[in-house]
Amino acid sequence: MSETDAFPDGCPTLARDGQVIGFCPSPSGSHLLVWWRADSVVIGGFETYEAGVTAALRAIAGDGLDPDPDEVKVEAAHLEKAFTATDWMGLGF
C-alpha cells in the first residue's frame, strides 16, 4: 500500500478525465467495492462488475446520469479480466 491510500496499489482501476476509481473485493468477498483512488473514499459495494462500473462512471461524470450501456459492458469485461487476474492474497485480501 502507498502511504496515502487505504487500499493496495495493485487493485484494478478505471480512469477518466484525470480521476481514478479502484475496485477490490469486500471483506466478506460477496461484493465488489468501488472507491476513489485519490482518497480511498468508498463509493459503494456492488454485486456485479456492470453495477460497479456503472457506479464508477456515474461518480466520475458527477451529473447523476447513467453512462452509455455499451461503454459499461466494455469496461465491465476489462474489469472482470483484471479482477480475476489479480493476486488478491498477495495484496492482503
N, C-alpha and C positions, 0 to 999 in steps of 0.2 A: 504494500500500500504506500501511496505517497503520503507526505506529511499533512497535506490539506484535505485529503479525501477519506471518507469513511468506508469506501468500497475499494477492492483491489484494482490495480491498474489494468489487469488482463481481461476485465469484463468486456463483452461485446458492447459496441456503441453505435449510435446513429447521429450523424452531424448534418446540420443545415444552418445556413446563414450565421456561421460562427458560433452556434450553440451546439452543445453535445449532450446527448441523453445516454445514460448507461442502463444496462439490463443485467439482472442476475436472478438466481432462484431465491424464493422466500426462505426463511429459516426452516419451515416445515417441508419445503420442496413442492408444495401444492400450487404455488402461484409464481408468476413472473413479476419480479419487482422492477419498476421503471423509475429512474431518478435522474436529477440534474447532475451532470458530471462536475460542474464547477463547484458546487457546494454540498453535494450528496443529499439534497432535499428530495424525499421520495414523492413521486407524482402519484403512484398507486400500485396496487397489486392486481394482476390480470390473469385470467385462466387460459388465454390463447396468445400466440405470437401476434395474430392480427389485431386483437384488442390492445395489446401493449404498444404496437407500432402506431395504431390509431391515436392512442393517448399521447404518445411521444410527439407525433407530428402536430397534433392539436395544440399541445403545450408550446411547441416552438413557434407555431403560427400566431398564437395568442389572440385569435379572432373568434374562438368558440365554434367555428365551422368544422365539419368533418372533412378530412383530407380526401383526395381522389382515391376511390376504391382500388383502381389498378396500381397506383403507387403503393398503397398499403400491401397488396398481395406480393408485389416485387420485393419490398423491404422486409416483409414477414418471412419470405423464403430465404433471403440473405441472413436474417437474424436466426432463423432456425438452424441453418447450416453452421453459422458461427457459434451458436449456443451449444449445439451438440458436439462440436469440436473442442470446446473449451475444457481444460482440465480443472474442473471445479474443486476437486480435492486438493490439487496443488495450490489453488488460490485461497484455501482455508474454509471452504464451504462444506 
